[in-house]
């Protein structure tokens, strides 16, 4: 069993999972400190939420490790094993974690976070660090999951999602920083404040969709479908970059305030995503038309190879027009 465990899950993956748990605890402690010192909220409920988050993280990680040990065990199994994807249970971990994180972010920014001081250790900068740890947790969550059995296309999808989501989460932290009054001396209206908080919370939960796709049965195939990138690109465009651009341009026009760097990032992401969507829609359309299976069994592939060889072999024709190919004798002869 020990040999099977270390063959199924590498030491680096286990260390990444442990470090992810440490970062989750650090983030929970920082946010709880802000909640306890910044408002009169009842802190015991938030501590209970932190315990539930950490318990869910440990539970789903144990299940994922057991899955890999069972899936890639060196002992042959008489029954076929059901594959559930490259990142099993990761979407459940992020869903539980992000729900409690969104609850904290919404509660803080609707009560006291906007009046945090811009100077000092526990000011607006530390609040950005505390919320921004979500990007580090997501990157570690991907790094800590199984890669040794991944194909090259799987690894590409993992790397693409890791980079893409991390940038979106960091953009969300910068988007929330618009609400800090003492940092930029900007006082937005009540409606704009609610819109900023709402879209930021949606973006914190949205990585669950990508992790669900990578945890599903379809992602256990050798070739991941184009739907993965199509859904992620569409959600990123509609729920992140377009709303962020609209709000930033609105604040630029009405309040003469803008974060030009992230505004350019949103513009570039929108153009890039639309170009990528155009290509992905064509690929999905071509794939839907023939409706061919994604794979062939060994017998079908062998028959296809033999037929191709027969087609390519030139026929030998005699001068009188008859074929010189050797005739196959029948397996049996019926005498009349």
C-alpha positions as CSV (number, residue, x, y, z in Angstrom):
1,X,0.0,0.0,0.0
2,X,2.9,2.4,0.8
3,X,4.4,1.7,-2.6
4,X,1.1,2.3,-4.3
5,X,0.6,5.6,-2.5
6,X,3.9,7.1,-3.5
7,X,3.5,5.8,-7.0
8,X,0.1,7.5,-7.3
9,X,0.8,10.8,-5.5
10,X,4.2,12.4,-5.6
11,X,5.9,14.0,-2.6
12,X,5.8,17.5,-4.2
13,X,2.0,17.2,-4.6
14,X,1.5,16.3,-1.0
15,X,3.8,19.2,0.1
16,X,1.8,21.6,-2.1
17,X,-1.5,20.4,-0.5
18,X,-0.1,20.9,3.0
19,X,1.2,24.4,2.1
20,X,-2.2,25.2,0.5
21,X,-3.9,24.4,3.9
22,X,-1.4,26.7,5.7
23,X,-2.2,29.6,3.3
24,X,-6.0,29.0,3.8
25,X,-5.4,29.2,7.6
26,X,-3.4,32.4,7.2
27,X,-6.0,34.1,5.1
28,X,-8.8,33.1,7.5
29,X,-6.8,34.5,10.4
30,X,-6.2,37.8,8.6
31,X,-9.8,38.3,7.6
32,X,-11.0,37.3,11.1
33,X,-8.7,39.9,12.6
34,X,-10.2,42.6,10.3
35,X,-13.7,41.5,11.2
36,X,-13.1,41.4,15.0
37,X,-11.2,44.8,15.2
38,X,-13.1,46.6,12.5
39,X,-16.7,46.0,13.5
40,X,-18.9,44.7,16.2
41,X,-19.7,41.5,14.3
42,X,-20.2,38.3,16.2
43,X,-16.9,36.6,15.4
44,X,-17.7,33.1,16.6
45,X,-19.8,32.4,13.5
46,X,-16.9,33.4,11.2
47,X,-14.5,31.2,13.2
48,X,-16.9,28.3,12.8
49,X,-17.0,29.0,9.0
50,X,-13.2,28.8,8.9
51,X,-13.3,25.4,10.7
52,X,-15.8,24.2,8.1
53,X,-13.6,25.4,5.3
54,X,-10.5,23.7,6.6
55,X,-12.4,20.5,7.3
56,X,-13.8,20.5,3.8
57,X,-10.4,21.0,2.4
58,X,-8.9,18.1,4.4
59,X,-11.8,15.8,3.6
60,X,-11.8,16.3,-0.1
61,X,-8.0,16.1,-0.3
62,X,-8.1,12.7,1.5
63,X,-10.8,11.5,-0.9
64,X,-8.7,12.7,-3.9
65,X,-5.6,10.9,-2.6
66,X,-7.6,7.7,-2.0
67,X,-9.0,7.9,-5.5
68,X,-5.5,8.2,-7.0
69,X,-4.2,5.3,-4.9
70,X,-7.1,3.1,-6.0
71,X,-7.0,4.3,-9.6
72,X,-3.3,3.7,-10.2
73,X,-2.8,0.8,-7.8
74,X,-0.2,-1.8,-9.0
75,X,-2.6,-4.7,-8.1
76,X,-4.8,-5.6,-11.1
77,X,-8.5,-5.2,-10.4
78,X,-11.2,-7.6,-11.9
79,X,-13.7,-4.8,-12.1
80,X,-13.1,-1.7,-14.3
81,X,-12.3,1.5,-12.4
82,X,-14.4,4.6,-12.9
83,X,-12.3,7.7,-13.7
84,X,-13.6,11.0,-12.5
85,X,-11.0,13.3,-14.0
86,X,-7.7,14.8,-13.3
87,X,-8.8,17.1,-10.5
88,X,-11.3,15.0,-8.5
89,X,-13.2,16.9,-5.8
90,X,-11.3,20.1,-6.4
91,X,-14.4,22.0,-7.4
92,X,-16.1,21.0,-4.2
93,X,-13.1,22.4,-2.2
94,X,-13.2,25.7,-4.0
95,X,-17.0,26.0,-3.8
96,X,-17.0,25.7,0.0
97,X,-14.0,27.9,0.3
98,X,-15.3,30.6,-2.0
99,X,-18.7,30.8,-0.5
100,X,-17.3,31.6,2.9
101,X,-14.8,34.0,1.4
102,X,-17.5,35.8,-0.5
103,X,-19.6,36.1,2.7
104,X,-16.6,37.7,4.5
105,X,-15.8,40.1,1.6
106,X,-19.4,41.3,1.3
107,X,-19.8,41.7,5.0
108,X,-16.6,43.7,5.4
109,X,-17.1,46.0,2.4
110,X,-20.7,46.7,3.4
111,X,-19.7,47.6,7.0
112,X,-16.2,48.9,7.7
113,X,-13.7,48.0,5.0
114,X,-14.2,51.2,3.0
115,X,-13.0,53.3,5.9
116,X,-9.8,51.4,6.6
117,X,-6.7,53.6,6.9
118,X,-4.4,53.8,4.0
119,X,-1.3,53.8,6.3
120,X,-0.1,51.3,8.8
121,X,0.3,47.5,8.8
122,X,-3.3,46.6,9.1
123,X,-4.7,49.0,6.6
124,X,-5.9,48.8,3.0
125,X,-2.8,47.2,1.7
126,X,-3.1,44.3,4.2
127,X,-6.7,43.9,3.2
128,X,-5.7,43.6,-0.4
129,X,-3.1,40.9,0.6
130,X,-5.7,39.0,2.6
131,X,-8.2,38.9,-0.2
132,X,-5.5,38.4,-2.8
133,X,-4.3,35.2,-1.1
134,X,-7.3,33.6,-3.0
135,X,-5.1,33.7,-6.2
136,X,-2.3,32.0,-4.4
137,X,-4.6,29.4,-3.0
138,X,-6.0,28.6,-6.4
139,X,-2.5,28.3,-8.0
140,X,-1.5,26.0,-5.2
141,X,-4.7,24.0,-5.5
142,X,-3.9,23.2,-9.1
143,X,-0.2,22.6,-8.3
144,X,-1.1,20.1,-5.6
145,X,-3.3,17.9,-7.8
146,X,-2.3,15.0,-9.9
147,X,0.0,15.7,-12.9
148,X,2.1,12.6,-13.3
149,X,-0.6,10.7,-15.3
150,X,-1.6,13.8,-17.3
151,X,-1.2,14.0,-21.0
152,X,0.3,17.0,-22.7
153,X,-3.1,18.5,-23.6
154,X,-4.1,18.0,-19.9
155,X,-1.0,19.8,-18.7
156,X,-1.7,22.6,-21.2
157,X,-5.2,23.1,-19.9
158,X,-4.0,23.1,-16.3
159,X,-1.4,25.7,-17.0
160,X,-3.8,27.8,-19.0
161,X,-6.4,27.7,-16.3
162,X,-3.9,28.4,-13.6
163,X,-2.5,31.5,-15.2
164,X,-5.9,32.7,-16.5
165,X,-7.8,32.5,-13.2
166,X,-4.9,33.9,-11.1
167,X,-4.9,37.1,-13.2
168,X,-8.7,37.4,-13.0
169,X,-8.6,37.0,-9.2
170,X,-5.8,39.6,-8.9
171,X,-7.9,41.9,-11.1
172,X,-10.8,41.4,-8.7
173,X,-8.7,42.5,-5.7
174,X,-7.8,45.7,-7.6
175,X,-11.4,46.2,-8.6
176,X,-12.5,46.0,-4.9
177,X,-9.8,48.6,-4.0
178,X,-11.9,51.2,-5.8
179,X,-14.1,51.3,-2.7
180,X,-11.3,52.3,-0.3
181,X,-12.1,55.9,0.5
182,X,-8.9,56.8,2.3
183,X,-6.7,55.5,-0.4
184,X,-7.9,57.4,-3.5
185,X,-10.4,59.8,-1.9
186,X,-13.1,58.4,-4.1
187,X,-16.7,58.2,-2.9
188,X,-18.8,56.2,-5.2
189,X,-22.6,56.0,-5.1
190,X,-24.5,53.2,-3.3
191,X,-25.5,51.5,-6.6
192,X,-22.0,51.5,-8.0
193,X,-20.7,50.1,-4.7
194,X,-23.2,47.2,-4.9
195,X,-22.3,46.5,-8.5
196,X,-18.6,46.4,-7.7
197,X,-19.1,44.0,-4.7
198,X,-21.5,41.8,-6.7
199,X,-19.2,41.3,-9.7
200,X,-16.2,40.8,-7.4
201,X,-18.0,38.0,-5.5
202,X,-19.1,36.4,-8.7
203,X,-15.6,36.3,-9.9
204,X,-14.4,34.7,-6.7
205,X,-16.9,31.8,-7.1
206,X,-16.5,31.4,-10.9
207,X,-13.3,29.2,-10.8
208,X,-15.6,26.4,-9.6
209,X,-16.9,26.0,-13.1
210,X,-13.4,25.3,-14.5
211,X,-12.5,22.9,-11.7
212,X,-15.8,21.1,-12.2
213,X,-15.0,20.5,-15.9
214,X,-11.6,19.2,-14.9
215,X,-13.1,16.9,-12.3
216,X,-15.8,15.5,-14.6
217,X,-15.8,12.2,-16.5
218,X,-15.2,14.0,-19.8
219,X,-11.8,15.3,-18.7
220,X,-10.6,11.8,-17.9
221,X,-10.3,11.3,-21.7
222,X,-7.0,11.6,-23.4
223,X,-8.2,14.5,-25.5
224,X,-10.1,17.2,-23.5
225,X,-12.9,18.7,-25.5
226,X,-12.9,22.3,-26.7
227,X,-15.9,23.0,-24.5
228,X,-13.6,23.6,-21.6
229,X,-11.8,26.6,-23.1
230,X,-15.1,27.8,-24.7
231,X,-17.0,28.0,-21.4
232,X,-14.1,29.6,-19.5
233,X,-13.5,32.2,-22.2
234,X,-17.2,33.1,-22.4
235,X,-17.6,33.5,-18.6
236,X,-14.4,35.5,-18.4
237,X,-15.6,37.9,-21.1
238,X,-19.2,38.3,-20.0
239,X,-18.9,38.3,-16.2
240,X,-15.4,39.8,-15.6
241,X,-13.8,41.9,-18.3
242,X,-16.8,43.6,-19.9
243,X,-18.4,44.7,-16.6
244,X,-15.0,45.8,-15.2
245,X,-14.3,47.9,-18.3
246,X,-17.8,49.5,-18.2
247,X,-17.5,50.4,-14.5
248,X,-13.9,51.7,-14.9
249,X,-14.8,53.8,-17.9
250,X,-17.8,55.2,-16.0
251,X,-15.7,56.2,-13.0
252,X,-13.1,57.7,-15.4
253,X,-15.8,59.8,-17.0
254,X,-17.7,60.8,-13.9
255,X,-15.1,60.9,-11.2
256,X,-11.9,61.4,-13.2
257,X,-10.6,58.2,-11.6
258,X,-9.1,55.1,-13.4
259,X,-6.6,52.3,-13.0
260,X,-5.2,52.5,-16.5
261,X,-3.1,49.4,-16.2
262,X,-6.0,47.1,-15.4
263,X,-8.3,48.9,-17.8
264,X,-5.8,48.0,-20.6
265,X,-5.7,44.5,-19.3
266,X,-9.5,44.2,-19.6
267,X,-9.5,45.6,-23.1
268,X,-6.7,43.2,-24.3
269,X,-8.5,40.3,-22.6
270,X,-11.8,41.1,-24.3
271,X,-10.2,41.3,-27.8
272,X,-8.2,38.2,-27.2
273,X,-11.2,36.3,-25.9
274,X,-13.4,37.2,-28.8
275,X,-10.7,36.1,-31.2
276,X,-10.3,32.9,-29.3
277,X,-14.1,32.3,-29.2
278,X,-14.3,32.7,-33.0
279,X,-11.8,29.9,-33.4
280,X,-13.3,27.7,-30.7
281,X,-16.9,28.0,-32.1
282,X,-15.6,26.8,-35.5
283,X,-13.8,23.8,-33.9
284,X,-16.9,22.8,-31.9
285,X,-19.1,23.2,-35.0
286,X,-16.8,20.8,-37.0
287,X,-16.8,18.4,-34.2
288,X,-20.6,18.3,-33.9
289,X,-21.3,17.7,-37.6
290,X,-19.9,14.2,-38.1
291,X,-20.6,13.0,-34.6
292,X,-17.7,10.5,-34.7
293,X,-16.5,8.7,-31.6
294,X,-13.5,10.2,-29.8
295,X,-11.6,6.9,-29.8
296,X,-11.5,3.4,-31.5
297,X,-10.8,0.1,-30.0
298,X,-7.8,-2.0,-30.9
299,X,-9.7,-4.3,-33.4
300,X,-11.2,-1.3,-35.3
301,X,-7.8,0.4,-35.5
302,X,-6.2,-2.9,-36.8
303,X,-8.9,-3.3,-39.4
304,X,-8.5,0.3,-40.6
305,X,-4.7,-0.2,-41.0
306,X,-5.1,-3.4,-43.0
307,X,-7.7,-1.7,-45.3
308,X,-5.4,1.2,-45.9
309,X,-2.5,-1.1,-46.8
310,X,-4.7,-2.9,-49.3
311,X,-5.7,0.4,-50.9
312,X,-2.2,1.6,-51.2
313,X,-0.8,-1.7,-52.7
314,X,-0.7,-1.5,-56.5
315,X,-2.4,-4.3,-58.3
316,X,-0.3,-6.4,-60.7
317,X,-1.9,-6.8,-64.1
318,X,-0.8,-9.3,-66.7
319,X,-0.6,-8.5,-70.4
320,X,-4.0,-10.1,-71.1
321,X,-5.7,-7.9,-68.4
322,X,-6.0,-10.5,-65.7
323,X,-4.8,-9.8,-62.2
324,X,-1.6,-11.5,-61.0
325,X,-2.5,-11.1,-57.3
326,X,-2.5,-14.5,-55.5
327,X,-6.0,-15.8,-55.0
328,X,-7.0,-16.8,-51.5
329,X,-8.2,-20.4,-51.3
330,X,-11.6,-20.9,-49.5
331,X,-11.5,-22.3,-46.1
332,X,-13.6,-25.3,-47.2
333,X,-14.7,-26.9,-50.6
334,X,-18.1,-28.3,-51.2
335,X,-18.0,-31.3,-53.6
336,X,-21.1,-31.8,-55.7
